[in-house]
Each structure stands twice: as C-alpha cells, then as structure tokens.
Amino acid sequence: MATKSNKQGAKKGAAKSAKKAAPSKNGAAKKSAAESAAEKLAALRGAPPPRVLEEPESPMPAQHLEKPGLEADLELQPRYEAPHYKASGKLEGRTALVTGGDSGIGRAVSVLFAREGADVSIVYLPEEQVDAEETRRAVESEGRRALLIPGDVRESSFCQEAVGRAVGEFGKLDILVNNAAFQQHQESIEDVSDEQFDRTFKTNIYGYFYMAKAALGHMKEGACIINTGSITGLEGSKELLDYSATKGAIHAFTKSLAQSLVERRIRVNCVAPGPVWTPLNPSDKEAKEVAKFGSDTPFKRPAQPEEMAPAYVFFASEADSSYITGEVLTLLGGDTTAG
C-alpha cells in the first residue's frame, strides 16, 4: 500500500514530467508510440542477453499483401532492431549502400551497419517510401546519417545515379549490399509469363550486376560487396523456377566477381538465407500459405531479419573477414542439406 508521502512524491514527479511533454486533453503527459518503442529498446539493450533468443513462432499471421508489399502493413512486424547486439565500431567511418534497404533484411542490415559506425544509403522502389522513412529513422536513431534513394535497380542508368548520389553525399563508398529482390510463385513453368521472367531476372541479377559495376568505380582497397542469395539457389524450388535460377546465378556471380577483384583487394561474399519473415513472401503467397511459412525448418519458424543482419556485418568488417572472399554463407535454421 502506498503511503501519503509516496503519493505526494508521485504527484510531484508526475507534475515535473508533465512540463517536459505536451499535455493531453485531461492534462496528463502522453508518450508517442515512437517514444515508448525507444524506451523499450533502450531497456532491452541495457539488459543482459538471454541464453536463448525468443522469436515469433509458426503459425505466422495468415495475411496476404499486395505487391511490392509494405512492412508497415504486416500484422506481425518483422524484428530488425537486434536489441542485444552490442556494437564495437567495426564499420567506424565507413559508408554503405543497401538495395532493398527499406524493409526486411535490408532494413536490419542498415540498422546494424549504422550501429557499427557506418553512414547508409538506402535504395528502394518509390512505392515503398513509407518503409524507407522508417528505416531512415532507425539509422538516424543509431547516430548515423541515412540517404534515401528511390528508384528501380532494373535500370542501369538508375544504378549509376544511385551510386553517384551516395558518393556525392558521403564522399566515398566502402560497402555495397545487393539485396533487392522480386519473386512470384507459379505451379509450373507454363505459368511463368515472359513479363514475370524478365522482371525477376532484371531485378535479381541484372540489378546486382549493374550496381556492382557502378560501385566499383568508387571502391578502393578494403571495400567489399555482399550479395543476398537464397537456399533456393542451392536446392532449387519447384514453384520458384525463375527466382531460384536468379539466386543460383547470384551465387556464381559472387564467386566469379571475387576471383576478378581479389588482386584489387576488394572482397565479394554472399549470404544465402532460408525463410525470413519479410514482406516478400506475404506479398507472393495466399494467406493460408503465409501462415505455414518457415514451419518446415528444424527450428519450426522463419528467421527474423535481426537474425540475418550480423552475417552481413561479419562480411563487411575487415576485422572479422579480411581473409574471406567468394563464400556463400547459408543461414538455414538448422537445415544442413544445402549445397
């Protein structure tokens, strides 16, 4: 039971706090959702990490999104803040460009790059602006600068423009993350239209080639390129014929480009995830299929983006991976049969 003095102290504290925040209609201070989220994140960062990180388990929400799919519209928001990840300045003074950086893996990577000290340019489709704004807020909350660059990586001229804008803003480019992707399930090869086939390849492999070619003109020794591959590029996927073919191409492109650039001391590696909870699959599958997403892994759930992002930091950091190039790192939730 509260004593009289405790109640009086509480009243004084409340009155003092009210002066710092805008009062609501009834005169009490009201925190914004962003402020509450920031306080919660700060509390998690200050706490010791758990022995086992608890992430959302399957079934996932049975929800379908219209393409391209916005993270802001997902009922279950993907986790990207990695509150227990402790930075150590691995990317201090570096600059990065992340395609598909508005949401999903791209957002989580942008946040951890910023936490490690990098300024980040974020490439995304114009219709993904609301997600990109949230990523910029998250990067800036880590104390780093973020540059938003809307456009389509299928266009070579845009890729050159994006790199030019990034270098113009931050003065250099040290890290390129090719992460933008398009996928659409189809039951058979006959169902894959020429338009879909063209869009998948131009987004997933042409875009990677265009961005790498544009970026290399500005990269010096110690720079790196990190591509996002997929388990489907290693094992195939009968309903993702075009998508899995592009991911296999990304793996080969990674190894070939690594060989090409090794004498320039520019490293090229690839992260190949299994199922990850991002807008990509809810915007592709029917709601009932989305609910089962990731349940067939040994972990019985999809990964969260915050579980993928440290692998990108590893490849971006000279302190961690200076002797590693041409590798495809699989993150599969316990599946050991890939490759």
C-alpha positions, -999 to +999 in steps of 0.1 A: +000+000+000+013+035-009+019+059+020+008+095+020+044+107+014+048+083-015+016+095-031+027+131-027+061+123-042+044+106-071+023+136-077+053+159-077+071+136-101+041+134-125+038+172-124+075+176-132+073+152-161+042+169-175+062+201-180+085+182-205+058+167-226+027+181-244-004+176-222-034+156-234-070+169-231-071+157-195-038+175-187-017+143-184+015+138-204+012+113-232+041+095-248+041+089-286+044+053-299+079+061-311+090+073-276+076+042-260+093+020-285+126+038-280+124+034-242+116-003-246+146-008-270+168+011-246+157-011-217+164-043-238+199-030-247+207-024-211+196-059-200+219-089-203+212-110-234+190-141-229+206-176-232+181-183-260+166-155-280+128-159-283+114-151-317+079-154-331+070-190-339+048-205-366+020-203-375+025-168-387-004-144-393-025-156-423-021-124-443-016-115-479-002-082-491-004-066-525+030-063-543+055-049-536+044-055-500+050-030-473+065-039-439+043-012-424+012-033-434+023-066-418+003-076-388+034-092-372+061-066-377+095-082-386+121-077-359+151-057-371+163-038-340+186-065-327+185-050-291+211-075-277+236-068-305+265-048-289+285-027-314+323-024-313+330+002-340+337-024-367+325-001-395+335+032-380+340+058-407+326+035-435+298+042-459+274+016-473+247+014-500+220-012-494+195-020-522+161-032-509+171-014-477+136-001-469+124-033-452+132-069-442+168-080-443+178-047-459+165-026-430+180-049-404+214-047-422+212-009-424+205-006-387+234-028-376+258-011-401+248+022-385+253+008-350+288-002-360+295+033-373+286+034-410+265+060-428+240+043-451+224+050-485+191+031-489+178+022-523+141+012-527+111+014-550+092+047-549+060+029-537+080+017-506+085+053-493+067+047-460+090+018-452+121+037-463+112+066-440+111+041-410+145+027-420+159+062-421+145+069-386+161+037-374+195+045-389+195+080-375+185+068-341+218+049-341+236+083-345+245+079-382+233+095-414+209+079-439+203+089-475+171+077-493+174+069-530+141+058-546+143+040-580+144+007-598+176-014-600+164-029-632+177+002-649+214+005-654+212+043-655+195+045-622+221+022-606+248+047-618+228+076-605+222+059-571+260+053-566+267+088-577+243+103-552+257+081-524+292+091-531+282+128-535+265+127-501+291+108-481+323+113-501+330+076-508+316+041-510+331+013-490+303-014-488+277-024-514+249-047-503+229-061-532+196-072-516+167-061-538+145-090-549+114-100-567+096-133-565+063-149-576+053-185-570+039-204-600+028-240-601+045-248-634+069-234-660+039-228-683+025-203-657+056-181-657+049-153-681+076-136-702+069-105-682+074-122-649+106-140-661+120-107-673+112-088-641+127-115-619+159-117-637+163-079-642+157-073-605+176-102-590+207-105-612+208-076-637+204-052-608+232-069-589+255-067-619+246-030-626+251-019-590+284-037-587+297-022-620+286+013-609+301+009-574+335-004-583+345+028-600+344+044-565+357+015-544+393+012-530+413-015-513+394-028-483+360-023-498+335-051-502+304-063-519+278-085-502+251-102-522+219-118-509+214-153-523+190-180-511+185-216-502+165-218-534+197-211-554+213-241-538+185-267-536+160-253-562+123-247-557+097-262-580+073-233-577+101-206-579+117-216-611+128-182-622+136-169-587+157-199-578+176-196-611+185-160-603+197-169-569+219-196-583+232-170-607+239-147-577+260-174-561+280-180-592+283-142-598+297-138-562+324-164-567+334-151-602+335-115-591+355-124-560+381-140-583+381-110-605+386-085-577+410-103-554+441-086-567+423-052-561+418-064-525+380-059-528+362-088-512+329-103-525+307-126-505+271-138-503+246-146-476+221-173-485+192-173-461+164-198-457+129-185-449+129-150-434+099-131-422+098-101-445+071-086-469+085-107-497+065-139-491+032-124-477+031-103-510+036-135-530+016-163-513-020-167-503-028-160-467-032-197-457+002-205-471+018-175-454+006-189-421+028-220-426+058-201-438+090-214-422+073-242-403+092-268-423+126-258-409+142-276-380+135-245-359+098-247-369+097-210-377+111-184-402+141-163-392+137-127-382+157-101-402+177-092-370+190-128-370+204-124-406+220-089-402+251-099-381+263-121-410+264-090-432+283-071-406+308-101-405+314-099-442+316-061-441+341-060-413+378-063-422+385-072-386+363-103-390+366-115-425+397-100-442+407-134-455+373-144-467+361-138-503+339-158-527+320-175-499+283-183-498+272-184-462+239-203-456+217-194-427+190-220-427+176-225-393+191-260-388+188-273-423+222-289-432+215-303-466+220-272-488+249-271-512 
